[in-house]
Every structure is written in structure tokens, then in C-alpha cells.
Amino acid sequence: MKLIKVFSGLILLVFLFGSCSKYSKVEKSKDVEYKLTKADEYFAKKKYRQAQQLYESLFPVYKGTQKFEDLYYKYAYCFYYQGLYSDAENLFKGYLEVFPTSARAEEVDYMRAYSYYKRSPKLELEQVNTVKSMNMMQSFINTHPTSTRNKDASEIIDASRAKMEQKDYRSALLYYNLEKYRAAALTFTALLNKYPESAKGEEYKLMVIKSYFKFAKMSYIDKQVERFEKVLSEFSDFSERFPESKFLKEAEEYNNLSKTQIKEIQNEQNSSTVKR
């Protein structure tokens, strides 16, 4: 068994050495047409690192010739397929600057925007590239209104927007969980205003009501009536916006509790006035 493993390892080493040796010969060749042919072969076989290096060495040779466009096009894709999206985006941009009227311009313009989308980070991190990709996809749609890629571009915009919404929601919820209820109420309000068509709109509005209620409960007595009245105002807005909401009953409970709190505070204040 060990002998088989050793033998297999030797075969693998011989294969790798042979592959490296073949590539080295291509790389050192003075025949530029041969190198370009081999670069295209490596590209077709998805050996993008080798293709990239050969294309790169041929840039000064073919720049300004008819073959340069195809070389540049494949060179940019070499970086994209290796997951080097920042480099790919820059190269796609460069391609459009050099070949603005190319038949591939629409495709490359889309790929430039898509490269930004591929760089969109995890939800916990800053979403600069997510926002950038949304803007670039929208620009693509505006520039190419009849493109068959517009459906994909729109879906990416929607997915990116949903991601941004989820990040904003987490920020609002964090304030609530940290018992910073006024900040939570303001952040959930901003969230609802920023995403008015959100499927979670009624949930955000309920969180506004809950946050203002808890903020009122934690306030000094002389501020409570005013702040409980804010809960009543928010509930009125909720019932108008979402009359069929599944959260309506829960929201109404906070409204009723706020009315009760206001009444108790006012009764106590009246009682104190009479005693004086």
C-alpha cells in the first residue's frame, strides 16, 4: 500500500514538473504568435494564472493592433475568474476607455459593476462596495435600457438593497437591546422612511411604538405624559398605515397602556393640587 502511495506521488511530481517545464518553454519563447495561441489555450482550459502572465507579457507587442482588444478582454477576465475582483474592475474600466464602441462594451460594462457586487462584504462590515455596486448597476440600466442583462442588474440592486436594509435593522435592534430606547425609536423611524415599500414596514413601526413606550416608562415623571402621548401619536399613524396588520392588536395594547399611564399621572397630579 505504501509503495502504491509513493509511486502515485512520484507520478504526480513528474506530471507537475512536466507541466511547469512546458509552461516555462512557452514563457521563454520569442515567437509571440505562438505565445498568444498558448495563452488562449490556457484561458480556454481555465488555467487563468498562466494565461494572465502570458497576456501580460504580450501587452507591449500587440498594443495598437487588431488583436489587442481580444487580448485585453481575456486578460481582464483572467483576474475576474481568479477572484481578484478589484483588479478585474479596474481592467474592465480600462477596456471601456480604450474600446468604447466595442461590440463587447455592454457586457464589459455589466461585468465592471458585477465585480463591485462580488466585493460586497459580510453584513457586519461597512457596505461601501454594496452601495457602489447598486449605483453602478443602476447606471448600467440607464445606459443600456434595452439590455437583456437588465433583469439580472435589477435583481442585484434588489438583493443589495435588502442587504443594506438588514444591516440598518440590526443597528436599530441593537439600540433597543441596549435599552437606548429613544435612539431605537428614531432609528426604526429612519429605517421605515428609508425603505417605505419594505415587507417589514409594519414590524418596524411596531418597534417604534415599543421603543417610545419604554422610553416614556424610564423618563422622569414630569416628562412622562408628553412621551406617552408620543406613543398614542405613533399608534394612530400605525393604524392608518397598516389597518390589517397582524401586529395591530399588540400595538393597540401599548396604546391602551399609554392612555392608562397618562390618566394615572394626571389623577395623581390633580390629587396633589387639591391637597395643597
Residue pairs with C-beta under 8 A, 6 or more apart in sequence:
23 50
26 34
26 35
26 38
26 54
27 35
27 53
27 54
27 57
29 35
32 58
32 61
32 62
35 54
35 57
35 58
36 54
36 58
36 62
36 67
36 71
38 54
39 50
39 51
39 54
39 55
39 58
39 71
39 74
40 51
40 74
42 48
42 50
42 51
42 54
43 51
43 74
43 77
43 78
46 81
48 77
48 78
48 79
48 81
48 82
49 78
49 82
51 74
51 78
52 75
52 78
52 79
52 82
55 71
55 74
55 75
55 78
56 75
58 71
59 71
59 75
62 68
62 71
69 98
69 99
69 102
69 104
72 91
72 94
72 95
72 98
72 99
73 95
73 104
73 108
75 91
76 88
76 91
76 92
76 94
76 95
76 108
76 111
77 88
77 111
79 85
79 87
79 88
79 91
80 88
80 92
80 111
80 115
83 118
85 115
85 116
85 118
85 119
86 115
86 119
88 111
88 115
89 112
89 115
89 116
89 119
92 108
92 109
92 111
92 112
92 115
93 112
95 102
95 104
95 108
96 105
96 108
96 109
96 112
99 105
102 108
106 144
106 147
106 149
107 149
109 140
109 143
109 144
110 140
110 144
110 147
110 149
110 152
110 153
112 136
113 133
113 136
113 137
113 139
113 140
113 153
113 156
114 133
114 156
116 129
116 132
116 133
116 136
117 129
117 130
117 133
117 137
117 156
117 160
119 129
119 133
120 127
120 129
120 130
120 133
120 160
120 163
121 127
121 129
121 130
123 163
123 166
123 167
123 170
127 163
127 164
127 167
130 160
130 163
130 164
131 160
131 164
133 156
133 160
134 156
134 157
134 160
134 161
134 164
137 153
137 154
137 156
137 157
137 160
138 153
138 157
140 147
140 149
140 150
140 153
141 147
141 150
141 153
141 154
144 150
147 153
161 195
165 191
165 194
165 195
165 198
165 200
168 187
168 190
168 191
168 194
168 195
169 191
169 200
169 204
171 187
172 184
172 187
172 188
172 190
172 191
172 204
172 207
173 184
173 207
175 181
175 183
175 184
175 187
175 211
176 184
176 188
176 207
176 210
176 211
179 214
179 218
181 211
181 212
181 214
181 215
181 218
182 211
182 212
182 215
184 207
184 211
185 207
185 208
185 211
185 212
185 215
188 204
188 205
188 207
188 208
188 211
189 208
191 204
192 198
192 201
192 204
192 205
192 208
195 201
198 204
201 241
201 242
202 238
202 241
202 242
202 245
202 246
202 247
203 247
205 234
205 237
205 238
205 241
205 242
205 247
205 251
206 238
206 247
206 250
206 251
208 234
209 231
209 234
209 235
209 238
209 251
209 254
209 255
210 254
212 227
212 230
212 231
212 234
213 228
213 231
213 254
213 257
213 258
215 227
216 223
216 224
216 227
216 228
216 230
216 231
216 258
216 261
217 224
217 261
219 227
221 265
224 261
224 262
224 265
225 262
225 265
225 266
228 258
228 259
228 261
228 262
228 265
229 258
229 262
231 254
231 255
231 258
232 255
232 258
232 259
232 262
235 251
235 252
235 254
235 255
235 258
238 245
238 248
238 251
239 248
239 251
239 252
242 248
245 251
